Structures are given as structure tokens and as C-alpha cells.
Amino acid sequence: MLWATLGAPVWADPAGWQWSLEVRQSLPSAGEALPVHVSGDTIERSGEDKVIVSGDAELRRLGLVIRADQIRHDTATQQMEAVGEVRVIDGDNRYRGPQLNVNLETQVGAFESPLFELGSGARGDAKELRFQGPKQSEAVGVRYSTCPRPDDKDWRPDWVLNASSVAFDREQQLGVASGAVLRFQDVPILASPWLQFRLNDERLSGWLTPTLNVSDVSGVEVTTPYYWNIAPNQDATVYPNYLSKRGLNLGLEFRYLRPSASGEWRLDRMPDDQLRQANRTAFSWQHRHDLSWGSAPWRMSLDVNRVSDDNYWRDFPTAINALSTRQLPTNIVAQTGGRDWTLKLATYQWQTLQEPNFLSPAYDRLPQAQWSWRAAPSQDWRWQLSSEMTRFEVERSDAENGWRWLGEASVARRFATPLGYVAPALRMQGRHYALDEVTGRAGQWRDTTSASVWVPTASVDSGLVFERDLADGGLQTLEPRLLYAFTPRVLQSGLPIYDAALKDFNFSSVFSPYEYSGSDRVADNQSLTVGLTSRWLRSTGREWLSLSAAQKIRQKEMVVTLNDGEAAAEGLSDWLLGGTWRYNQAWQATAFAQYDDTEQVLRRSTVSLGYRAGPAKHTRLAYTFQRDNSELLDVTWQWPLSGLLGGVVEPGAPMWYSVGRSNYSLKDKQMVNLLIGAEYDAGCWLGRVAIERVQDSATTSTNRLFFQLQLSGFGSLGSGAIATLRDSIPDYSVLRQQIVTPNRFQNYE
């Protein structure tokens, strides 16, 4: 029996396999008695032990089918020979060649010039496949590719992996390829005199595929990772990274997995940055741990991110994702809980990167303890209690370091009927400050280091739903909503502001009793919010149009503000208007506007129109306007170019795709960010090239070039273009990402 397969991972890095080649045989163990079925035009016996099957000869054994012009089997020595158009069918894999000779007992023999075609899409050939025992075999003169093989001419695939020989050890599940050369368009692009790889999906230490980036700031960037499989639950990757304008950067990533813990950390070190004339370092560590302290289970998490200098985030944007922002967290969190309560103990620290312009450092929270309790629902009643104690600390001139205690109690109930609902709620919020020094703020609490404030809030949310049938069988709804909120005026000026901020004015915040997020300010409020939503539904139940409007009626001027800011005036707020239109599954449009009825001006607006005909065939146009601030036009797309100007594209034919995102400032008349690229799907390989422009500041930007060659069923060479496209373009579809598991019966005969 012969069994051959190609396609297992060579160096199976858990983050993504690189390239693969496997040829394997499966022959019965010595002395194993398995039924054999033979058929043919003639079956004759030569002597006592030899059977000869001629004319469309066929042998079936244990799911294996061997067909040839003639099959000869010596029952005494278990020697089998198949000659003349030999074909081997093993599940969804096929092999053919002129002659197969193998001993079924010793499993020694050879398959002359075999051609293979696998259910996974891989195909190729070898000069000879030699069987050297139950666990040993060797292929000589191997070619491997996933490009199609025509029947009427020589096979010249777009890409092919050649190896002078490939030895297989089934005992150790290892393979060794000698003289391996990868060619693309008949040009050698990768070569190795010796390659060791796994015959299964287990990981194996070795060099990974190099990556290449080009930046106008750092120059050409070449990375040659080395993967180290330390243990089944531990691995490490070394990233030697050379930047032509900066120098050599060394990166190390370590990952671990244990029954109650897991994590990964990465260290990058550039001893001498030639552009900055300085040493550059970055460190990132994420850890998760399950603990058993007492009767309740504990879960701990650790997130550490630190860099050597303020410019690191823009000089190395692709080094570590967590380090691409200017506020780098270092957090330690431990939490536990029961059926109706939770407890969290944490510390939060920040490294604020000041370049290229000043950014105010955030307060560290060292430590923070939070406790909450929520009663089990009883007749729609909701009872909640919570408490928090936090130490705030930061090094800056206007710092108000100290302790803050928060306490909150609330009760709510919802009365609901098919016609509508009424939901009253009552909430009491308290906080106490113990500061290191008297606050420098003007106001009631400016001359003390200790202060307490209690603020109650009452609200009633209500809504109705009216319906009417439409002539086309659809349905229209009319949904009025009212929210009344009352918070008495409690002076809070002079107290620190650690986390309070004004909420964005939108449909969510306008139906909230609270003007501010966070806990350091609770605004006085006596208001009524009026809203109306109407929906149109088709007979299938799918909503194709919805329109909404809302306005807040403030009965008294708001006094409690942030940093002595402008108070909200008594009377009517701006109008909020919004809508969503879905013509079908492909077309969708959304609109939002904030309109000042007093001055009769548009404060903000957002309009978007999107079309999605399927994967890798979508586009979206969005317009955003903020009066006296910005006016942006944002376009994203991923669209096939083949057949765009007419003509018929055959299924499976090579396809060009255009992909990109453009963010243009109409106010400044300049491009803010730009990403534009092209993708080519040739069937057995994919090519990508993209150019990205990122605005670092008002006067500086960084340009990068990405390109990638992805060989289907083998691996990829080049930069991480897919990650950049996926992060920048909503709904980006990775071409040929879906992997269909071969069906063992799809080529059954």
C-alpha cells in the first residue's frame, strides 16, 4: 500500500505558519492481515504464489485504490508491482506514474516519477519516491506548487519549490530537504541548502520568512525572525531588525501558557539609533492569572508598556501595537466576585509621550479599590450599591494629589406593557476628598484639604409604540419618548477633577440624566427630553428606513460646570436629527445632524453612504462637519478592477483589486491621511502593494511602502500589509482567507 501527502506546516509558528512540504507513506505493519480486492480484464496465477491482474487492473485495500495496466503480486514475498499508467487514489489525494514497486511486508520499494495532486490544492512531482522501511522514505527531485497543471503541455507554474531530495522520518515526525530553492516567475527568491520541518502540525524551531518595509524616515527595514519552540507550552521568537537609516534593532518575544496562567512579553532594543543619536528601548508584557484565595475565585491581569523616549511612538509605529499611542498604560488588576457582588483591586500608571507637542500627563491611580452589589431582580426592581477608593497622583505643576472615595446607591423599576413603558429611577452619589494640599481652584472648597459632597438624582424614562399597516404589507411605527431628570444644585467648585468630562451630545447622551461622564462633577439638572422615532419595515420584517429627532428642554440654567466653563442656558437645546436608510442588503446610508434653532446654524453633521456587494467588493463615502473646527471627507474602498470597464471575467481567472482610504480636510485643503494600494489574485498566489501617508503632527508626516507576496498553500514574503489594510479599512476582506477542509469523499472512485 502507498500513501503520499504534501502540505503540513514546516515551521508551525502559532502566530502563522510559513511554508510547508511533506511527502508521507502509510504501509501496513508487518504481518498485518488486511483484505485485498482486485479486479481486471484478466486475472491469472503464475506458479503457486504469483497473481497477475491485467487490463484495467485495480487493487483496493483499506481505503486505498491502485489502478494500472498490470498489477503483479507475489503472495509469498508480498512483493507488488504495478506498471503502465499507475494511479493511486488515497481519499482526496491522487498520484500517478509509470511504475510502482513495493514490498508490502518490509515496506521497501520505489514509485517511479510520481505526479501528485492533493485535495488541499497542492500538486507537484518527483523523479522517484523511495520507501526504506515502515518509518523511512525519501523523495528525489521534488517539485511542489499550488498552481494548476495543464494536461496538454509542460507544467510551468508561476511559483515552485524545488528540492534535490526530501527525507522523511515517520518515527520522529521530521523531514529534511536538501538543496531547496523557491522560484517565482522562474526567478529564485529563497534558497536553503538544508531544511528541517515537521511532518505534522507540531511546532519546530527554525528561521521564519523575512519581512521587508520601506519608510521615508527609517529607510529600508528588513526583519529575519527566528522561532524557538522551547516546550509545548512555551515559545520564543527573536526579531533581528535592520533599518538602513537607523541601525540594528534586536527584538525578543516570549509566550507561555499554563493551566492557570498565560501571557506574552516583548523587548526591543536598539543600542545606537543613528538618526536620534540615542539608545532606544521598548518593553511590553501582558499576563493573565487565575488564583484561588478563599471561597471566591480571583482573576489577575497585568499590562505593562514602557518606552525609552517621547518619540518612540512615531519612529517605530510597527514595532508593538500597544506602543503606537502616546499614553502607555501599566496596569495591575485583580478581581473576584459572587452571584450578586464584585470586588476589584487595581493600580493604573501612565507614561505620557510629549513629542511632537505637549500632552498633559494623566493621573496615576495607586491604588484603586472598587466594590459593587446588585440585588437579584424581583418584580422588575433593580437595587444597586457601589463604592470606590482611589489614590490619584501625578507629577505636574497643577497637580491635586490625594484620595477620593465614591459611594453610590440606586433603585429603579420598569413598568412595561405592549403599548409602552415607564421606568422611574432614584440615585444617590457621594464622594469625599482627602488632598495632600489645599486646592488651587477658586470656589467653595478652595481653602480645605478635605471635602464631602452628596448629590441625588431622580429620573423618569417613558415611551410609547404605535403601529400602522402599509399598503405593501409592511409596517410603520411611531415611537415617542420622554425623559424627565432632576438633580438639585449642589455647589462643587474648587474640588479636583480627576475623570469628569462633558459627554458628547448625541442620541445616547441626550436621554441620560447626567451631563458629565466620570464622577468628579454631577451637574444640576431640571430638564425634559423629548424624542420621536419612526421606523418603516418591509413585509419580511426587515427595517429599511428609520428617522429620529430629539431635543432637551432645560427648565433652569445649569450652574455646576467643568473648570469654570460656560454653563448650559435655560431653554431649548440644539436639535438632534438622524436617520438610517437600507435600500437592500448592499446599499446603506446614515445621517446625523446637530442644529442650533436659535442661531439657525448647523453645528455638526455626519453623512455616509456605503455599498457592499460582497466580500472584497465594497466602498464607503463619509462627510463630517464641525463648525469652526473641521470639515473632512473620508473615502474607503476595496473593489475588483478586472471587468470594471466591461467584459466577462471567467470564474477563477486572475483578478486585480484596488484598495485604499483617503481622509481629506476640506477646511485646510490638504490630505490628512492616505492609504492606497493594489492586490492581484492569480489563483495560486497573491500580490499586494500599498503606500501609506500618516500625519504625525500639523507639519510632519511619515510615508511607508508595503508589499507582500503570498503563495497559496505555502506562506508569504514581504511586509505585514494585511494588518495595515485591516486596521485602516472597515470591512476589509482578506483575499482567499477562507480555508475549506478537504472532503475525503470528494474524489472518491
N, C-alpha and C positions, 0 to 999 in steps of 0.2 A: 504494500500500500504506500502511496506517495501523497504527501500533503504539503503544499508550499504556500506561503503567505508573505506579503510585504505590507508595511505600514505602521509598525509600532513606534512609539516615541524613542528617539535616540537618546537625548538628554532631557528627560521629562521634568523640567523645572515646573513646580506647581503654579508659578505665575504665567506660564505659557510655554508649550513645547516648541522646539526649534526645528530640527529636521529629523527624518526617520528613514530607515531602511531595514527590513527584516525579511529573510527567507527562512522558512522553517518546514521541517518534515515531521510527519507523525506516522510511524510504522508500528504495527502490533508488537507487543512484547514477545520475546522468545517463548515458544511453546503455547502461545495463546490460540485457542481454537475458536475461530470465527467462521460463520457461514459465508460461503462464496457462491455467487450466482454468475454463470457465464452463458453467453448466447452468441450465435453467429450463423453464417450460412452453412458452415460445416464444422463439426466437432469430431476430432479423431484422436485416437490414442496411439502413441509411438512407443512401443515396448510396454512395460508394466507401469512405469511411473510418469511418463510424459503425456501431457494433454495439449493438443494444438487446436486452437479456435481460429478459423479463417473466414474472411469475407464479412465485413461489418461486425468484427469481433467486439464483444463487450464483456467486461467483468465488473460486478458490483459487490462491494464488501464494506460494511459498516458506514454507510452513507457516502462511500466513495465510488465514483464511476470512472472506469478506464476504457476508452474505445480506441481501436486501431485496426489496421488492415489484418493484422495477425497477432494473436497472443499465445505464447508458449509458456507452459507451467510444468515444472518438474516437482511432483508431489513428494519425492524422496528428499531432494536437497532444498526444496522450497525456493528454487530459482525461477524467477519470472522474467520474461522478455516480451515487450510489446514493440512492434515495428510497423512503419508505414502510417503516416498521419495520426500519430498518437495524440489523443486528447484526454486530459484528466479534468474531471469536474468534481470539485470539493465544495459543497454548499453554494455560495455565490461567487466562488473563485474558479477561474478556468486557466488551464495550461495546455500547451500543445507543442509538439516537437517530433522529430523523425524517429527517435528510438529511446525506449526506456528499458533499463536492465537493472533488476534489483533482487536481492535475496530476502525473502520475507521473514526468514528466521534470524540471520545475522545482521540484517538491515545494512548491507554493504552493496553499493551499486552506483549507477550513474544515469542521469537523464541528459541526453544529447541535445544541445541547442534549444532549450525550452523557452517558449514565449509565454508570458503570463498576463492575465487581465483579472483584476480583483473587483469585488463588489463595491469597495470603497472608492473606486475610480482610478486607482493606480494601475500602471501597466509597464511592461518592460521585457527584457530578455537577458539571457546569459549564454555563454558559449557551452558551459557544462555545469550541471549540478551533481556533485559527488556526495554519496551517502557513505559515511565512515563508521557507522555503528548506530546503536539506538539513540545516542545523545549528541552525535557529532556529524556535521556536514559542512561542505564548502562549495560556494558558487564561484565560478571563474568567468571573468569578462562580463560583469554585470552592468546593465543599463536600466535606470529607473526614472519614471516620469509619470505625471498625470495627464499629459497631453494626449489627444486621441491618436490612434494608429490607423491610417487608411489601409484598406485591403488591397488596393491595386497599385501601390507604389512603395518605395522605400520610406521607412519611418524617419522623419527628421523633426523631432519635437522642438518646440520653442525653448524648452529647458530640459536638461537631462543630467542625472548624476551618474557618472561613470566610476567604476571601481575595478581594479585589476583582479581582486579576489575578495571574497567575504567569507570568513569562517564563523561557524555557529556552534556554540556550546549550550545545549539544552539543559545540561546539569546545572550550570551556573547562570543560565539565562543571560548570556553575554554573547555579543558578536564583535568581530574585529574586521574592519575593512582596510585594505591596503591600496594605496595609490588612488584615493578618492578625489575626483575633480568634478565640481559643479559648473556646468556651462549654461549660459543664457544667450540665445541667438548665436550659438556656436562660438561665444566668447567666454573663456574661463574667468569666473568671478570669485571662486573659492576653491581652495585645494588643501589637502592634508595627506601626508604620506602614511598616516596611521590614525584610525578612528576606532574607538571602542564605544559600544552602545548596548542598551538593554534590548532584550527580545520580548519584554512585557512592558507594562505601564509603570514599573518601579523607576524611581529617580536614580540618576547616575551622575557622578561628579564629572565636570568637563567644561570646556570653553563654550560659551553661548555665542549666538550670532552677533557680530559687531553692529553698532548703530552709528549713524552719521547725521549731524546737524550743521547748519551754516547760519551764522548771525553776523550782522554788520558791526556789532560791538565786540563779541568774543572771538570771531573768526570761525574757522572750521573746527568742529567738535567731534572727536572720534572716541567711542567707548567700546571696550572689549571685555565684557563681563566673564567672570569665571564662577561656575556654580559648584559648591561643595556640599554633598549630601552627607552630613555628619552622622545622622541617625534617622530612624523612621519618623521621629517627632521633632527633629531639628535640622536646619539647613542654613547655609550662609552663601552670600554672593558678594564677590569682590568686583568693584567697578573702577578699573583704571581708566581715567577720563582725561584726554589731552585736548586742550583748547589752544589753537595756534597763536592767539594774541595774549593769552594769559599764562599758560604753562600747564603743568601736570596736576590734576586733582585725583585723589585717591578716595574711593567710597567703599564702605563696607556695610552690608545689610545682614542682619541675623534674625531668624524667625524660630519660634518654639511653640510647641503645643503639648500640654499636659492634661491629665484628667480634670483638674480644677483650675487651670490657668493657661493663658495663651498670650502671645504678644509678638512684637517685632520692633527692632530698633535699627537706626541707620546713622552712620557717622561719615561726614565728608570733610576732607582736609586738603587744602591747597597751601603748601608751605611758602610759596612765593608767587603772588599774583603780580605779573609784570605790568598790568595796567594800573592797579591800585597801590603797588609797592607795599604790600602788606600780606600777612598770613590770614587765610580765610578758613573758617570752620563753621560747620552746621551739624546739629545733633537733633534727632527726633526719636522718641520712644513712646510706644503705646502698649499698655499692659492691662489685661483683664484677669480677675481672680475671684473665685467663689470660695467663701470662707464659712466655717461652722462655729459660730460663737453663740452659746446659749441655745434657746429653743428656736429662734428665728434665723433663717439663712441670711448671710451677708454677701454682697457683691461689691467688689472694689475695682476701680478703673484708674489708670494713670495715663496722663497725656503730657509729655514733655517736649517742648520745641524751643530751641535756642540757636542763635547765630552769632558770629563774631562781630558784626558791624551793621550799621544802619542801611548800607547799600546792598546787602546780600539779596534781598527780595527781588530786586530788579536786575542784578548782574547774573543770577543763576535761577531764572524762572522755571526751569525744567528739572532742577535738582531734586527737591522734595515738595510734593504738592502742599503739605501743611505749612511750608515756609514761603509761600508765594504772596502772603499778605503782610501788612505792616503791624499787626497786633498778634504776637505769637503767644499762645497760651501755655501755661504749665499748671495742670490741674490734677488734684488727687481727690477722688470721690469714693466714699464708702456708704452704702445704703442697705437698709433692711426694711422689713415690714410684715404686717399680718393681713388678715382679711379686710380690715377697715382702717388700718393706720400705716404710716410710713415714717421712716427716720433716715435723714441723710446728713452725713458729716463730710465736709469738703474744705479744700483750700484752692484758691484761684489766684494765679500770678500772671502778669503780662510783661512781655518785652516789647516796647514800643519803638519801632524803627523810624527815626526822624527824617531821614533823607527821602526825597529831594527837598521837602519843605517841612515846617514844624507841625508836629502832631502831638496833641496834648496826651500825656501818659494816662492810662486808665488806673482806677483804684484797684489794688490787690485786696483780696478777701482772705484774711489769715487770722482765724479760720471762719467757717460758716457752718452753723447747725440749723437744720430745718426739721420740723415735726408737723404732721398733719393727720387729721382724723376725719373720716366721713362715715356717717351712720348708714346702715343698710336701708334702702328705700322702703318706706312704709306709707301706703296710700298717697304716693306721689310727693311726699315731703322729702326735702333734702336738707340735712343738718351737717354743718362742717365747722371744724376748728383747726387753726394752724398757728404755728409760732416759729420765729426765726431769730437767731442771734448771730451777728456778723461783726468782725473787726475789719475796718476799712483803713488802708494805709497806702500812701504814695509819696514819692519824693518830688515835690514841686513847690513853688513859692506860695501858691494859693491853696495848699493842701488843708483839709479839715479832717485830720485823722482822728479816729475814735471808734467807739462801739455803737451799734444800733440794734435795738430789739423791736421786733414786729409781732403783733398779735392780731388775730382776725377770727371773728365768729359770724356765721351767716346761716340763714334759714330761708328756704324757698319752697313754693309749691306750684304745681301746674294743673289747672283745671281745663280739660280738653273735651271737646265734642266734635262730631263730624263737621259742624259748621265753623268752628274756630277754637280759640284757646285764650285763657287769661293766666298769666304767670306773675304773681307778686313775689317780691324778694326783699329781705332786710339784711343789711351787712354792717358790722361794726369793725372799724380798723383803728388800731392803736399802735403807737411807736414811741420809743424812748431813746434819747441820745445821751451818751456819756463821752464827751470830747476831751482830747488832750489839752486843748487851748480854747479860749473864747473865740467864737466865730468872727470873722471879719466882715460878715454881711450886715447890711443895715436891716432893721426890722425888730420885731418884738423880742427875739431871743438873742440879740447880738452881744449881750453882756454876761452870758452864762455858758458854762460848760455842760450843763445838764438840763434837759427839757423833755416834756412828755406831751403828746397830742393824741386825742381821741376824736374820730370823725365817723358819724353814722351816715348810711346811705339807704334810701328806700326807693324802690322802683316797681313799676307795674308794666309788664310787656303783654300785648294783646294783638290778636289778628283774626281775620275772617277770611273764608274762602267761598267765592261764588263761582258757579259754573254755568255755561250755556252751550248747547249743541250747535255745531255749524252745519251748513248745508252739505259740505263734502264729507260728512261723517266724523269730522274732527271735534275738538273741544277747545273752548276758550275759558280761561279762569280770570277772575278779578280778585286780588288779594290785598285789601287794605291792612295796614299795620300801624299801631300806636305804641309809643313808649313814653311813659312819664317817669321822670327821675328827679329826686330831691336829695340834695346834700347841703346841710346848713353851712353858713360861713364860719369857718374856724381859721383864725389867722395862723400862718405858718412861716412868715417871712423871717429871715435870719437863721433858719435851720439849714443844715447841709443838704446838698442834692447829689446823692451817690448814683442813683439809677433811674431817676424820673426823666421822662421825655414826653413831648407833645405827640399824641397819636396822629398818624396820617388821616386826613379827612376823606373817608371813603364809606361805602355802604356797610362795612362791618363796624367801624368806629362810631358812625352816627347813631346806631342802635345800641350803643353801650352807655351805661350810666356814668362812665368815667372818662374825663378828658385826657388824662395822662396815663402812660404806662409806667411801670415801676411802682415804688412805694413811698418816695420821699415827698410827694405832694398829692393831696386829694383835693381837687378843685371844688369850690362851692358851685352848686348846680340846681337850678329850678327850671326845668325845660320839658317840652313836649315835642317828640319827634314823630312826624307824620310821613308815612311811606305808602306807596302803591305799586304793585307789580301785577302785570298781566302776561299770561302765557298762552301760546297757541300750540295745540298738539294735534298731530295727524291721527287718522283712524287707527293706526298701528300703535299709538301711544307715544311716538317719538316727538319730542319738543323741537319745533323748528324756528320759533321766534319767542323772545321774552323781552319786555320793556319794563324799566323800573325808574321811579323818581322818589326822592326823599328830601325833606327839609326839617331843620331843627328850629323850634320856636323857643327862644330863651326869654324867660319872664323877668329875670334880673341880670344886671351886669355881673360878670364873673370877676372876683377880686383876687383870689389866690392864683398867682402866676409863677412861672419859672424865671428866676434871675431877674425879677422886676420887669418882665416883658409886658407886652401890650395885652390888656385884658379883653376877653370876648364881650362885645357890646350886647346890650339888651335888644331883643327884636328877632328878626328873621336871619337865619344863616344863609350861606350860599346854597343854591340848588345842586343836588346831585342827580345826574341823569345817566342812565346806562342801558345797554341792550345787547343781546346776542342773537345772531341770525345764522341758522344752519339750513342752507338750501337743500343739501343732501349730505351723504357721508363724506364728500370731498370738499365742498365749499363751506367756509365758516367765517363770519365777520363779528367783531366785537367793537363796542364804542363806550367810552366813558367821558363825562364832562363835569366840571365844576363851574357853575355860572353864578356871577355876582349880580343879583337882580337890582341892587341899589345903584351901583355904578354902571350897570348894563355892560359888563365886560366878561370875557371868558378867562377864568383863572387857570384852569388846567384842562387838558383833553388828551385822550389816547384813542386812536382808531387803528384797527388792524384788520387785514384781510388775508386769509390763508386758503391755500388749495393743496389738497393731498390726495393724489390719485392712487397711491400705493407706496410700498417701500421704495426708497431712493427716487421718489418722484413727487416732490412737494416744494412749495415756495410760500413765503410769508412776507407781507409788506406792513410795516407799522410806522405810525406817525405819533410823536409825543411832543406836547407843547406845555411849557410852564412860563407864564407871563413874567417878564423881566429876569428870566433865568436861562432857559434853554429851549431849543427847538430842534428836534432830532428826527432823522429819517433812517429807519433800520430795515434792511432787506436781507433775508436769509433764503437759501435755496439749495436743493440737490436735485438735479434734473438730467435725464439722459439726452445726449446730443445726437446720437445716431437716430436717423429717421425724423429729426426735428423739422427739416425742410421738405418733407415728403418722402415717398418711397416706403417700401415694406422691409422691415427688419426681421430676418428669419430667426426663429427661436434658437437660442444657444449661440447666435452669432456674436462676434466681438462688439462691445458697446463702449462708447465714450460718455462720460458723465461730467457735468460741471457742478461745482460745489463751492459755497462761499457765504460770507456775511459781510455786509457793508454798513457801517454806522457813520452817518454824515451829519454834521452840525449845520443846519440852515442859517442859524444866527451868526456863526463865525465864518461860514462859507469855507469849511475845510473838513477833511476826513479825520474822524476821531480814531476809529479802529477799522482795520480792513483784513479780511482773510479771504483769499481766492485761490482756487485750485482746480485740478482736473484729475479724474480717475478713469482708468482704462481696464475693462474687464475682458480679457482674452479667453476666458473659459478655464484654462489650466493655470493662469497667472493673472495677477492684478498689479497695476502700476498706479502710484499716487504721487502727485507733486503739488505743493501748496506754498504760498507766500503769505506771511502774517506780519502786519504792522500793528504794534501796540503802543498806545500813548502812555508814557511814563509820567509825564508832567505837562504843564502848559506849553513848554518849549522843547521837550525832548521826547523821542520815541525810539523804539527798538524794532528792527526788522529781522525776521528769521525765515529761512528756507527749509522746508521739509520735503523729503522724498522717500519713497518706500517701494520696494519690490516684494510682493507676496506671491510665493509659489504654492499653489493649492496642493494640500496634502503633504507639504514638506516643511515650510517655515517662511520667514520673512527676513529681508535685509533692508537696512536703512534706518530711518528715524521713527519716533513714535507719532506718526502723522495721524493715526486713528484717534488717539487720545485728544489731540488738539482739535480735530474736527468734531468729535463728540461733545467736547466741553463748550464749543463755540456755537454750534448749530443745533437748535432744538429739533427733535425728531430725526436726527441724522441716522441713517441706516448703514451699517457696515455691510458691504457687498460680500455675498457668499458666506455670511456668518453662520447661517443655519446649517447644521450638520445632520444629515439623515442617516440613521443607523441602518446598515445594510440588512435586508431581509434574507435569511438563509434559504428561502424558497424562491427568490426572485429569478434565479437562473436554474431552477430545478429541471432535470431531464429524466 
